Amino acid sequence: MLQPTMFALRTKHHITTKHTPYYLMFGREARYPSQIPMEYEIMVQKVERLISQEAPSRGLREQDTTYSEVSANNLKSQEKVRQRKRQRGEEDHFHMGDLVLVKNARQEQSKGVENGGRHVGSSTYGKHGGKGCRPRV
């Protein structure tokens, strides 16, 4: 049950990146099982011929361009969030190393939850791989 769910998540276009995770990883869109003919035979000769003709897909050849697009899309998305916050009078005051309170959104969304127990605890806002990241407990 988990594999079909993960396949569905990996082949869905994400709003922020404008690409599927599968495409970003493999440089091509995934084939759904329904797209493969039932009478499809795997023969050694066909496989060897395909391997001898194999070349990187267009998506892999253009991977640097795609990653640049994804980075630009992420920055646009982040800026939209910042603009919405400014319109509401909110500001982001987080800097690397700041302590932040982590909210347990799942518990907060549950019906009948009282004010207590909504927050998981404090955590440090930090960097991972040179980029800002959400705090983890």
N, C-alpha and C positions, 0 to 999 in steps of 0.2 A: 504494500500500500504506500510505503514511503517513496519508492522509486518513481512511480507515476506522478506523485505530487512534486518531487524535486525536478523532474523533467518539465513539468508545467511551469514551475517558477523560473527555470533556467531558459525557457524559450519564450517568455513574455517580455515585450518591449517595456523598458522602464521609463517612466516619465522624465526623470532627470537626465539619464545618459542618452536617451533616444535610441538605444540598441538593446538587444537581448544579451544576457550574460554569456550565453552559448556562443554568440557571434564574436563577442570580445575575447573569448578564450580560444576559439578554434578558427576564426576568420571566415566562417560561413554559417548560414542558418542551418538548424537541425532538420533532419527528415523525420517526419512523424511515421509511426508504423503503418498507418493507413496509406501512406504514399509509396510504399514498397510493394510491388506486385506480388500476389500470392504464388505465382509460378516462377518466381525469381530463383535461379539456380546459381550456386557458387561453384565455379569450376576453376581448377588450378590454373589452366591456361589463361582464362579471363583475368584472374587476379595478377598473374605474372605480367601480362600485357599492360594492365593498368599501372602496375608498379613501375614498369620500364618507362611509361609515358608520364609518370607523375611529376607535377610541377606545383609550386605553392599556389594556393587559391588567391584570387584577387584581393580578398579580405586580408589575408596574411601579408601580401605584398604592400598593401596600403595601411598596415597596422599603425604606423606612426601617425599618419593623418587621422585615422579613426580615434586614436588616443588623444590627440590634440583637440578634436571635436568634443570628445567626452569631457575633457578637462574644462573646455569653454562652456559646455552645457551645465556642468556642475557649478561653475562660478556664477552663471546667469541665475540658476536656481537659488543659490545661496543669497544672491543680491535681492531677488524677489522676496525671500523670507525677511531679509533685513528691512526692506522697504515697507512690508506689511507691519512689521513690529514698530517702525518709526511712526507710521500712520496712527497706530494705537497708542503712541506715546511711550513705547517700551524701547529699551536699548540693550544691546549685548555688552556686558562689562567683563566678559571672561578673558583671562590672560593665562598663558601657560603657567601651571603651578598653583592656580587658585583652587581653593576647596569649594566644592559645589555639593548641593543636596540632591541626591538621586531619587527621583520619584518612581514608585512602582505603578506604572500606568495600568497594568492589567488588573491590579487590585482596585484601583480607583474607579475603573469602568464597571466593576462588579456591582450589582444591585445590593443595597443594604449594608454597604461597608461604612463603618463609622470613621470619624476623622483620624483615629489612632491607626497606626500601622500602614499609612500610605507611603511613607518615605523609607527607603532602604537604609540610608545612612550617608555620611559624607564620603567624598571621593576627590581625588586630585585630577584636575583638568590638565591633560598633558599632551605630549607629542608621541606619534608612532610613525616611524619611517619618514620623519621630517614634516609630517602633516599634523594639524590639529585633529584630535579625535574626541569622541564622546567619552565621558568618564565611565569606568567600569568598577564594579564593587569587588 
